[in-house]
């Protein structure tokens, strides 16, 4: 995710992301930041909003504050791991993870499709898929060119 969007989430939800990236990998994998593309920004924003509103609005239930342990893309879907949550928050997380499978990870459109034929399994809309294929082809051409230059 773009750093400015990641920082925006860290600032907006300090209880869910108390240290942002400023933590060691032996304590939390959040040291790697939000490991997905920016198209899911709004989905993660809404998920965090729902989680924090639920916790803050139900003080009488004494719900433990949810802290994100890792947020990433895995097999074309969002994964939002925490240091513990109740079944209601678990349902919120499940819904967001499930929704991510039809939202383009790159641009956020609702036209996302999981592509298992690519080098990486990603959820992309047709337009972003074309851009990704072009980027991959350009990268392959550069690699081939470098290898040919080395072999001379």
N, C-alpha and C positions, 0 to 999 in steps of 0.2 A: 504494500500500500504506500502511496505517496506520503512522505514524511509529514507534510503540512496537515493532511487529513488524519493521520495517525496521532499527531500532537493535539489536534482538535478534540479527538475522542478522549485522549488521556486527560486533557484539561476539563472537559465536560463531565467526565465520570471518574473523579479522583478516588472514590471509594472502591470502584471495580478495578481500576488500574492505579493503585496507590504509588507505585514507584516507576510507572512507565517502563522504559527500557533500562532504567538505572538500577539493575539488580543482576546478580551473578547467575550463571547458568545452573549452578548447583542449588540455587534457591528457587528459581522459576524460569521457565522457558520464555517468559515475556521479555527477557533480555534481547531476543531476536525480533521483537516488535510484532506487528500484525502481519503474518506471513500469508497474505493474499493480495490480489489486485484491488484497485480502488473502486471498482464497480460494486463491490459489496459494502462500501462505506455506510450507505444509508440503512442497509439491513442490520449491520452491527450497531449502528446508532440507535435504531428502533429497539433492538433486543436489549441493549444496555438501559435504555429509557424505561422499558417495561420492567426489567429486573429491579432497577433502583426505585421506581415508583411503588412497586409491590412491597419491597423491603421497608421503605420509608412510610408507606401508608398502613402498615400492619404491625406497628410497634408492639401491640398487645400479644402478638404471636411469638415474639422474641426470636425472629428469624436471624440467623447468623449472616453477617455481611458477606456477600459473594465477592470473591476476588478472582480475577482471571488468572489462570495458570499458563494457558497457551491459546492463541487464536491463530488458526491457519487454514489453508486449503488442503484437503486430502481427497484424492479420487474424485475431483471436480465438485466437491461440496465443502461448505464451511464446517469447521470443527471449532467448538468453543468449550474448552476445558476449564473447570473451576476447581477451587480448593474446597468444594462442598456446596451443596444446594439442596433445597427441598424438592418435592415432586412437582409443585407448581412451576418453579423456576426451571426444573428439568424439562417440563412440557414446553416452556417458552423457547428453551435452547433447541429442543428437538424440532419445533416448528420452523425456526430460523434456519437450522441446518437443512431441513427438508426443502424449504423454499429456495435455498441457494442453488439447488440442482436445476432450476429453470430460470435463473437470473444470470445474465452475462457477467462474469467476474471482472471483465475489463471495463465495460461501459455502463453496466447496471440495467440494461434493458431487460424486459420480461420475455425476450425472444431467445434466451439462452438454451442451448442444447448440449448435452454431454457428448463429447467427441472422444471415442475410445480408439480411433484409428491414428490419432496424432502421436507424436513422441511422448507427450505428457497428456494425461487425461485431464481435460479442462472443460468448463461450462462456458461456452462462448456463443454469441449471436453470429449469424452468417457473415456480417460485415467484419467483425473483429476476428473471426476465424480466417477470412481471406487475408487480413492484415498480418495475422500471426504466421500464416503459411508463407507469405512474401518475406517476412522477417527471417523465418527459418531458412528459406531458400537463399536469401542474401548471405546469411551467416555461413551456410554450407559452402557457397561459392568462395567466400573469403578464406575459409579454412583450406579448401582445395588449392586455391592460389598460393597460400603460404606454404603448403606442403610441397607444391611443385617448385617453388623458389628455393626451398631448403634442399631439394634433391638435385639441384643443378650443380 
